[in-house]
Amino acid sequence: MTTLTTASTRGTVPRSSRVHDLASRGQSLLETYSIGSLRVSLGLVFLLFGALKFVPGLSPAADLAARTIEVLTFGIVSGSAAVLMTAAMETFIGITLVTGRFLKAGLAVLAMAMVGIMSPLVLFAGEMFPEGPTIVAQYVIKDIVLITAGLVVAAQALGARLTRS
């Protein structure tokens, strides 16, 4: 006759406790690093897109940026000056987010830039949605994620903290 035996469980930690410990460590890591990582990655996006606009022909969004700034400034700033202004703003935003220096100033510029970044959806709605969203409209719509990331970073910069519930 064969009998089935199991290994002793004395001295081992129950599986549910190990899972709870692992989840707690993960939560602690997220609390410590997630918003800082979000800030730096958002900064890298702005730094890259801003740098591209300094080189004529490299940024696929340069024409849209120029047209938008021209409309928003009632024609005072147009063409390459509008693209350079956008490049400078985005680069400044990127540097402040990546380094964390002058962060509040960078976030204030980001808030102003977001108005301009989302404006084409209203200013050029007919072009953006002829029979559905064009690739340019999709490019602008995805900036909602950048706005939300900026809001999270701004909340922390202004004193908000993650709390355990």
Secondary structure, 3 states (H helix, E strand, C coil): CCCCCCCCCCCCCCHHHHHHHHHHHHHHHHHHHHHHHHHHHHHHHHHHHHHHHHCCCCCCCHHHHHHHHHHHCCCCCCHHHHHHHHHHHHHHHHHHHHHCCCHHHHHHHHHHHHHHHHCHHHHCHHHHCCCCCCHHHHHHHCHHHHHHHHHHHHHHHCCCCCCCC
